[in-house]
Amino acid sequence: MVSATAEILEEKIRSRRASVGIVGLGYVGLPLAVEFAKAGFTVTGIDVNTQKVERVNAGDSYVGDISSDVLSALVKDGKLRATTDFGIVSELDTVNICVPTPLRKTKDPDMSYIVSSCEEIANHFHAGMLIILESTTYPGTTAELLLPVFERSGLRVGEDFFLCFSPERVDPGNAKYQTRNIPKVVGGTTAACTRIGSLFYAQALATVVPVSSTQVAEMVKLLENTFRMINIGLVNEMALMCDRIGVNVWEVIEAAATKPFGFMPFYPGPGLGGHCIPIDPFYLSWKTKQAGIEARFIELAGYINGQMPHFVVDKIQNALNDAGKPVKGMHIHILGVAYKKDIDDMRESPALDVMLLLQRLGARLSYSDPYVPRLQLDGIDLAAQPESVAGEADCAVIITDHTAFDYARIAAAARLIVDTRNALKGVNSSHIVRL
């Protein structure tokens, strides 16, 4: 049976009269808020960061995939606004939670942002609400952590309120796949929750994929990113082996990729970066340890990927030694410090690890990145330099292969280049050292 509360909420959603709330206005939350505002809903973003709130209300986007023109038009039309006040929850029909879930140094999940958000929502909780957690987390979080908080109200899940998990799938800088056209997985605490959660997303997003439970939806995200982490770990280990026996790993992968079945190319690099792949698999590892299961693939891939910045620094040291120069006192110029090409996101960027290791060895550092004007980290305080500085350095290191870099000019001007991304593919020279 469908409860009267469910029928009312479903009608509000279909008619776009539902008031939508998004908690957390970062790379996940702001694009989601924009899509629902574009679909005709009135959306309120909630964030504890006053600077983000002010910029949203001014129509000034700080997320690369959202233009300020689009954002400002929605703000002017009254379809989107932001606030730091959780009191607005009392006026909302739906709330999506899109807050960070980092790892502690001990590799266990930090749930503090989720818990804090849920407690704030619970202070203004009311019947007829749809709550959806999007933050990546371990299987069981929605049922074990969120549900008890909202059940304290005395309301019944699946009848008086509705609770789902839907994993965020964001690939910053991807021009083809963005929030609207990336299929949206959603699993509810009950069948009614799944139905209403699916209906909600279907109003703004192109494809919705319902699954049987919140636990399944939570595991989906971890499988996706663990798949990438382990396969990247495999090709990183392949790169280590190829380097030892003098084989070009890039040529090996390119040839293997011609196989039309049974193979998918992944590529080595200086280490893992971003808000998902370096972190998410360890949620699963932590959870399975509680169940007495050792996640061996995850732990091994994590170890190999974690060694790649050290391997890059070894390549730099060896290249300089071959040129008769020690690392200490040498000018090393880093090309690209964002975690991936053509974006400004530095979260977990391997460039940061490489730079810290080089600093400890006494190198003089500089960097170029068209998306990161200044870098401050553990005693490193640098302003971005023109890429021409690569020609003045003792060694240039390509960490992030931004499209904007003029690689032909860099290759011609630099005295020594360590290329960790195969950005100089097809350029053959004795002063180029490849991963």
N, C-alpha and C positions, 0 to 999 in steps of 0.2 A: 504494500500500500504506500502511496505517496502522501506525505504529511501536508497539511495546509501550509505550513511554513515553507516547505520545499516548493510548492506550487507558486506561492507569492514570489519567492526569490527567482525562480525560473522565468516567470513573466517579466520581472524587472530586468533580467539579463537580456531576454529576447528583445525587449522594447528599448534597450539601451538606457533605461532609467536607473539602473543600479549604479550606486556611487562606488567608484573603484579606488582602493588605496594601495600604494606600493611602498613598502618599508625597505629603505636602502636604495639610494639613487646613484649607484655606480655603473659599471659596464654592463650589468645585467638589468638592474632596476629601471634606469632611465630609458633605454630603448623599449622596454616592455611598457612603461608608462606612455611613451609616445605612440606606440601602436594602438593601445586602447583609446587614447584621446583621438587619434585619427579615425578610429572606428565609430566615434560619436559618443563615447562615454565621457562623463566628467571625472577626471582623475586627480587625486591628491597624492603627491609624493611626500614621504616622511623620512627625514634624515637628521641625525644628531649633529652633522657637520653644517654649521651655519653658512659657511662659504658656498657650499654646494646649493643650499636652499636659496641663497641670494642670487646665485648665478642662474638657476632655473627660473626663478620669478622674473629675472631680467631678460630671459630668453637667450642667455649666453651659454652655449653648450660646451662642456668640457670632455665629452665623449666623442671620439673621432668618428664613429659611425652615425652620429646624429648631427645634422647641420644646425647652426644657430638660426638660419632662416626658417626651417621647419619648426624648431622648438618655439621661437618667438611668435610665430603665427598661431600656434596652439594656445600659448599663454594669453595672447591678445584676445583670442576668441573665447576665453574663459573655460577652455576644456582641460587645462593642465595648470596646476599650481603646486607649490611645495611649502612645507612647514616643518618646524622642529617639534611641534606640539602633538603628542600622541592623543590628546583629548579629542582630536578630530575623528578618532576611531568610532566614537559613539554615533557618528553620522554616516558611517560607511556600511556598505553591504558586502563588499569583498575586500580582502587584504592579502596581498602577495608579499611574502617575506624573502627578501633578496639581500641578505647581509653576509659578511665574510665568515668563513669557517676555516681559519688557519690551523696549522699544526704547531703544537708546542715543540720545544727543543727535544723532548723525549719521544717525538713522533706520535703522540696521541692527540686526538682532536680537541680543539678549543671551542667549546660550545657556548662560550659566554655571550657572544653577540646574539645568537639565537635565543638563549634563555632570557636575556635582558629584553629583547624585542617582544617575546611572548608575554612576559610579565607586564610590560607596558600595555600591550593590547588587552590582556585580561582585565586590567583596571577599568576598561571602557567597553568590555565585551557585552554583547546583547544577542537575543534570539534573531535568527534569520541571517546569520553571517556565514560566508564562505571564506575559510582560511586556507591558503596554499603556501607551503614551504617550497622554495626553489633553491635554497642554499645547499650546495653539495655536502653530503654527510654520510654517516655509516648506516647500514640497513637497520631499521628499528627505531630511528630517531623520532619520526612523526608519532608513532604509537606509544613509545616509551617516555618521550620528553614533552611533546606538545599536548597530546591528548589529555593527560592528567591535569595540566594547567588550566585548560578550558573547561574540563568537566567539573572543576571546583565551583563553577557557577550554578551547578545543578541542572544545566541544560543537557540534553541527550544528543550525542553525535548521530548523524544520519536522519534525525527528526527535527531537532531544534536548531542545530548548527551543523556545518559541513566542513570536513577537514581532509585535505589532499596533500600529496607530494607530487611536484612536477620538476624534474631536473632541468636546470638552466643549460642551454646549449648555445654558447656564445663563442664566436671566433672573430675577435677584433681585427678589423682591416680586411675582412673577406667581403669582396664586392658582390659576389654571387649569392652567398647564403647569409642572410641576416635574420633578425628576430621573426619577421612575418612569415618567411618561407622555409624555416627550419622546422621539420615535424616536431610536434609537442607531445611528449609522453606525459600521461597523468594517471595516477592511481589514488583511489580514495580509501578512507577508513572503512566505509561501507559502500554498497552498490549505489546507493543514492548519492553519496559524496562523489563517487567517480562520475556519475551521470551529470551532476551539476557542474563539477569541475571541467568536464569535457565540453559541456554547453558553453560555459564561460569563455574558454579559450577559442572555441569555434567562431565567436563573434569577431575576433580580431586577427587570428592567425590562420594560415592556409590549410594546415593539416594537423589533426589531433589524433593521437594514438592512445586510446584507453587501455590500461592494464588492470589486473585483478586486485591489486593491493598497493598500499604505500610502500611496503617492503620491496615489492618487485620494481616499482619506479625508482626507489633509492638505489637498488642494485644495478639497474640499467646504466645509470650515470657512471658508476664505478667500473662496470665492465668496459664501457666505451673508453675511458681514460686509462684503465689498466692495460687494455689492448694496445694502445699507443705507446704507453710507457715501456712495456715489455719488448715490443718490436723495435723501438728506438734503442733500448738497451742491447738488443741482439745486434743491430747494425753498428752500434758503438763498439761492441766487443769485436765484431768483424773488422772494424777499422783498426783496432789495436793489433789484431793478428796480422792484417795485411801490411801494416806499417813495419812490423817486426820482420816479415819475410820479403819486403820490398815489392809489394803488389799494390796497384792503384785501386783503392776500394770503390772510388766513384765509377770507374770503368766497369768493375765487377757488377755493381748495382744496376748500372745502365743496361748492361747486356742481359742480366737476369730479368729485368723488367719487360723484355720483349716476349717473355713467355705469356701466352694469352689466358692461362688458367693456373690456379694454384699458387700464385705469387702476387704480392702487393708490395711495391717499393716503399721503403722507409729510408731515411738518410741520416748519417751520423752528424755530429756537431759538437760544439764546445761544452754542451751540458743542456739540461732541461730548464725551461723557463715558463713563466706564466702563472696564472692563478689556479690551474687545474692539474695538468699532467704531472708536475713534480710532487703534488700534494695528495690528490684524491685517492690513489691506490693505497696509501698508508692508512686511510680510514678503514678500508677493507681488511688490511693486515692487522690493525689494532682490534677490530671486531672479531675476526676469526681466532686470534690468540685467546680471546675470552672464552671461545668455544672449544679451546684445546686443539686448534688446527694451525699449523705453521704455513704461512703464505710464502713458500720458498721462491717462486718465480718473482714475486713482487720485491722481496728482500734482495735477491740477487741483481735484478734489473736496477733497483735503487742504488745498490753499491756501484755497479758499473757506470751508470749515468753520473753518479756523484764524483767519480774519478776523472771524468772528462776535462774539467777545468785544469786539473793537475797535469793531465796528459798534454793539453795545449801549452801550458807553461813550460813543460819539458821540451816540447817542440821548439818553442821560442829560444830557450836556453841553448839547445843543441845547434840551432841555426846561427845564433850569435857566436857560439864557441867555434863553429866551423869558419866563421868570418874573423876569428881571432879577437873577439870582444866578449867580456864578461857581462852578465845582466846588470850587475851593480853599476849605477851611474849612467847606464845607457838610456837614451830617449826612445820610449816605445809608445807608438801612437795607435790607439784602438779605433777601429772603424765600426761604429754601431754599438750602442749600449742597451737599446730596447731588447726585450726578450724575443721578438720576432720582427720580421721585416715590415716596414711601412706603417708602424704604429708608434705611440709614445709610451707604451706600458713597460715599466721596468721590473715588474713583480717577478721575483726569483730569477732574474736575468743571469745567465752564466757569465756575461761580461763583467758583472760585479765581482764574482768569485775570482775570475782571471786577474782583474785589476788589483784586488787585495793581495793575491799571491805574489804578483809582480812587485807591488809596493814593499812587501816584506823582504823581497830579495834586493831591494835598493834601487829599483828602476825609477826613472823619471817618466811620469805618465802624462799623456794628453789624449784627447778623443775628439772624434767628429760624429755627430748624429743630428740630422735635420729635424728630428722630432723631440730631442731632449736638449734644451738650451743650457741646462746646468745640472751638475751631478754632485751630490753631497752624500758621503758614505764613510763612516768609520775613519775619520781623519782625511779622507779625500774630498777636496772641494775644488771642482774644476768647472770652467765654462767651456762650452763646445767651441771647437776651432774649425776653420775651413778645412776641407778635405785635402787641400794642397799641402798642409802641414805633414801629411804622410810622407811626402818627398824629402822633408827635412829630418825625419826621424832615423834612428839607427835601424829600427824595425817597425813595420806597419803590420797590424794584425786585424784581419777581417773577422769580426765576431758576428755581426748582424748584417746581412746582405741587403740593405735598403736599395730599392730601385733607383733612388735619386743619385747614388754614387756613380761617378764616371770611372768605371773600372779600367777602361783602356788607358786613361790618363794616369790613374793611380799606378797601374802596372808599369807604365813607362817611366814614371818619376821616382818611385820608391827604390831604395837601395836593397831592401830585403823585405819580403812579404810572407807572412804565415796566413794561409787562407783556410779557415775552418769550415767554410760553407760551399766550396767549389764555385765561388763567384767568378773566378778567373778561368773557368772551363774553356778550353781551346787556346789559352794563352800559354805558350811554352817558353820557359826561361829558367836559367839556373838560379835566379834570385827569388823564385817562387817556391815556397815549401807548403805542401798540401797536407791536410789532415790524413 
